[in-house]
Every structure is written in structure tokens, then in C-alpha cells.
């Protein structure tokens, strides 16, 4: 995942970014709000309840279980 400004409101993620949480370590202000884990696997996207950023799985992403 590339570094993201915390003002970005749409970020595509891949299997390598799972489990997904916001803010991500790549965000410039990585401590801008409490860490919240987001489930993008079931619906393909998730909305952060703190900052409103939408995370979407990249097309063709294959998610493997443990």
C-alpha cells in the first residue's frame, strides 16, 4: 500500500493489506483516530466510522482463509 494522506476518502486495498484497519501505517497521520478493524471481505468495501474513508478490495483480489 502506498503512503496516503488522511484526507483521501477512497483507497483500494489488496489481500496483502488484510486484516485491514484504519488508520493504516501508511497514512501520514497514522494516529489521527483510534485503530478500528474493517471487514472488506464480505461486501468488497468498508467505511471507516471515524474518518469516513472508504476502503475497497481491488478487482480480482483473492482472499485466502487461515
DOPA-454072 format. One record per atom (N, C-alpha, C): residue in one letter; x, y, z. Coordinates in steps of 0.2 Angstrom, whole numbers, plus 5000, padded with zeros to 4 digits. Layout:
BEGIN
aXYZ...
***
This chain:
BEGIN
x500449945000x500050005000x500450065000x500350114996x500750174996x500550225001x500950275003x500850315008x500250365006x499750375011x499150405009x499050465014x498850525011x498650575015x497950565019x497850585025x497250565029x496650605026x496750645021x496150675018x495950635012x496250585010x496050545005x495350505007x494850495003x494250465005x494150405002x494550384997x494450314994x495150284993x495250224996x495850184995x495750114993x496050094988x495950024986x496449984989x496249924992x496749884995x496749814992x497249774994x497349704991x497349654997x497449594995x497549545000x498149555005x498649585002x499249595007x499049645012x498549685012x498349735017x497849715022x497749645022x497249615026x497649585032x497349585038x496749615040x496849695040x496349725038x496349795036x496149835043x496449885044x496249935049x496450005047x496050055050x496150125049x496250155055x496750205056x497150225050x497650175049x497950175043x498450125041x499150155043x499650105043x500350135045x500550185039x500350175033x500550215028x500250285028x499750295032x499450365032x499950415035x499950475033x500350525036x500250535043x499650545045x499450555052x499150485054x499550435055x499350365057x499050365064x499150415068x498750415074x498250465075x497950485069x497350535069x496750515072x496650445073x496050425077x496150355080x495750325084x495950255087x495850205081x496250155081x496350105076x495650065077x495350055071x494750015070x494849965064x494749905066x494749855060x494149855056x494249845050x493749845045x493649785041x493049755040x492949695036x492749715029x493249705024x493149725017x492949655013x493049605016x493049535013x492249515011x491849535016x491149515014x490749555009x490849615009x490549655004x490949684999x491649685000x492049714995x492249784996x491949815001x492149885004x491949895011x492249945014x492149965021x492250035022x491850065026x491850135028x492150145035x492650185036x492950195042x492450245046x492150225052x491750265056x492050325059x492650335059x492950395062x493150445057x493450425051x493650475046x493250475040x492850425039x492450425033x492850395027x493450375027x493750345022x493450275019x493350275013x493050205010x493650165008x493650105010x494150055008x493850005003x494149994997x493849944993x494349894990x494149834990x494549774988x494749784980x495349784978x495549784971x495149734967x494949744961x494649694957x495149634956x494849574957x495149514956x495549494962x495449524968x495849504974x495549444977x496049394978x495849334981x496049334988x495549314992x495749314999x495749245002x496249225005x496349165007x496249155015x495849105017x495749105024x496349075028x496349065034x496949045038x496848965039
***
